[in-house]
């Protein structure tokens, strides 16, 4: 697994923090793509089991450019979470681009790009998450994405 971070300056403008995580998963790109786009499959691996109230995770996907996705769940302490966005690019079995915002901070919208490449019988998944509000948000999401990709790998 490779994790890259960037907070770059370009032509006098400061870009917002981003991260890139690469993970090889021992499953075909079509299977990984389905895990991200089929609501039932998405609900099967997304979430942090230790904090997730049993049976509370729900996933919805309207898989078309301009369609929305949403994942919601309750934590064991009763706190409610919801994250979602709008699909901006869809290339089946290769690439997904979507906005990302938590219901509690909708003004902090960022963007996630999932790229899938065949890799010796498996898939090289590259997750690029950009336009974080600040470095703290980037760092928290990095920990979360690494844990979620561990779960995706086990699910696949």
C-alpha positions as CSV (number, residue, x, y, z in Angstrom):
1,X,0.0,0.0,0.0
2,X,1.3,3.4,-0.9
3,X,0.0,6.6,0.5
4,X,0.9,10.0,-0.8
5,X,0.0,13.4,0.5
6,X,0.1,16.7,-1.2
7,X,-0.4,20.3,-0.2
8,X,1.0,22.1,-3.3
9,X,1.3,25.7,-4.4
10,X,0.6,26.5,-8.0
11,X,0.9,29.9,-9.7
12,X,0.4,31.7,-6.5
13,X,-2.7,29.8,-5.5
14,X,-2.8,27.4,-2.6
15,X,-4.5,24.1,-3.4
16,X,-6.3,22.3,-0.7
17,X,-4.9,19.1,0.8
18,X,-5.3,15.8,-0.9
19,X,-4.3,12.2,-0.6
20,X,-3.7,9.2,-2.8
21,X,-3.8,5.6,-1.7
22,X,-2.8,2.6,-3.9
23,X,-3.8,-0.9,-3.0
24,X,-3.5,-4.1,-4.9
25,X,-6.6,-6.3,-4.3
26,X,-6.8,-10.0,-5.3
27,X,-10.1,-9.6,-7.3
28,X,-11.0,-8.6,-10.8
29,X,-11.7,-4.9,-11.5
30,X,-15.4,-5.8,-12.3
31,X,-15.8,-7.2,-8.8
32,X,-14.2,-4.2,-7.1
33,X,-16.3,-1.8,-9.3
34,X,-19.5,-3.7,-8.2
35,X,-18.4,-3.4,-4.5
36,X,-18.3,0.4,-5.0
37,X,-21.5,0.7,-7.1
38,X,-24.0,-2.0,-6.0
39,X,-25.7,-0.7,-2.8
40,X,-26.0,-4.2,-1.3
41,X,-22.3,-4.9,-1.8
42,X,-21.3,-1.4,-0.7
43,X,-23.2,-2.0,2.6
44,X,-21.3,-5.3,3.0
45,X,-17.9,-3.7,3.4
46,X,-18.3,0.0,4.2
47,X,-18.2,1.2,7.8
48,X,-16.0,0.6,10.9
49,X,-17.4,-2.6,12.5
50,X,-16.3,-1.8,16.0
51,X,-18.2,1.5,16.0
52,X,-21.1,0.5,13.7
53,X,-24.5,-0.3,15.3
54,X,-25.4,-3.7,13.9
55,X,-27.7,-3.5,10.9
56,X,-27.7,0.3,10.7
57,X,-25.7,0.8,7.5
58,X,-27.6,1.7,4.4
59,X,-26.2,2.5,1.0
60,X,-28.0,4.1,-2.0
61,X,-26.6,4.6,-5.5
62,X,-28.1,6.2,-8.5
63,X,-25.3,5.2,-10.9
64,X,-25.3,7.8,-13.6
65,X,-23.5,11.1,-14.1
66,X,-25.4,13.5,-12.0
67,X,-26.9,10.7,-9.9
68,X,-26.4,10.7,-6.1
69,X,-24.9,8.2,-3.7
70,X,-25.5,8.1,0.0
71,X,-24.2,6.0,2.9
72,X,-25.7,6.3,6.3
73,X,-25.2,4.5,9.6
74,X,-25.5,4.8,13.3
75,X,-22.6,4.3,15.7
76,X,-22.8,2.1,18.8
77,X,-23.1,5.3,20.9
78,X,-26.2,6.4,18.9
79,X,-24.5,9.1,16.8
80,X,-25.8,9.2,13.2
81,X,-23.5,9.6,10.2
82,X,-24.3,10.2,6.5
83,X,-22.0,10.8,3.6
84,X,-22.8,11.2,0.0
85,X,-22.3,13.1,-3.2
86,X,-22.9,13.2,-6.9
87,X,-21.3,11.0,-9.6
88,X,-19.2,13.2,-11.9
89,X,-17.6,10.5,-14.1
90,X,-18.4,6.8,-14.5
91,X,-16.4,4.4,-16.6
92,X,-17.6,0.8,-15.7
93,X,-14.9,-1.4,-14.2
94,X,-12.3,1.4,-14.6
95,X,-13.1,4.7,-12.9
96,X,-15.5,6.5,-10.6
97,X,-15.4,10.2,-9.7
98,X,-17.8,11.6,-7.2
99,X,-18.2,14.4,-4.8
100,X,-18.0,13.6,-1.0
101,X,-19.6,15.5,1.8
102,X,-20.7,14.5,5.3
103,X,-24.2,15.6,6.3
104,X,-22.8,17.5,9.3
105,X,-20.5,19.6,7.1
106,X,-22.0,19.9,3.6
107,X,-20.0,23.0,2.9
108,X,-16.8,20.9,3.1
109,X,-17.4,19.1,-0.2
110,X,-14.4,17.3,-1.6
111,X,-13.9,14.9,-4.5
112,X,-13.0,11.2,-4.7
113,X,-11.6,9.4,-7.7
114,X,-11.4,5.6,-7.8
115,X,-9.3,4.1,-10.6
116,X,-9.2,0.4,-11.2
117,X,-6.5,-1.3,-13.4
118,X,-6.1,-5.0,-14.0
119,X,-3.0,-6.3,-12.2
120,X,-1.8,-9.8,-12.7
121,X,-5.2,-11.4,-12.0
122,X,-6.2,-8.8,-9.5
123,X,-6.8,-5.1,-9.4
124,X,-4.6,-2.1,-8.7
125,X,-7.0,0.4,-7.0
126,X,-6.0,4.0,-6.7
127,X,-8.1,6.2,-4.5
128,X,-7.4,9.9,-4.9
129,X,-9.3,12.2,-2.5
130,X,-8.8,15.9,-3.1
131,X,-10.0,19.3,-2.0
132,X,-10.1,18.7,1.7
133,X,-11.1,21.6,3.9
134,X,-7.9,21.4,5.8
135,X,-5.0,19.1,6.8
136,X,-6.9,17.7,9.8
137,X,-9.8,16.6,7.6
138,X,-7.3,15.0,5.2
139,X,-5.5,13.2,8.0
140,X,-8.8,11.8,9.4
141,X,-9.9,10.6,6.0
142,X,-6.6,9.0,5.4
143,X,-7.0,6.8,8.5
144,X,-10.6,6.1,7.5
145,X,-9.9,5.2,3.9
146,X,-7.0,2.8,4.9
147,X,-9.4,1.0,7.3
148,X,-12.1,0.8,4.7
149,X,-9.8,-0.5,2.0
150,X,-8.7,-3.2,4.4
151,X,-12.4,-4.2,4.7
152,X,-12.9,-3.9,0.9
153,X,-10.0,-6.3,0.4
154,X,-11.4,-8.8,2.8
155,X,-14.8,-8.5,1.2
156,X,-13.5,-9.0,-2.3
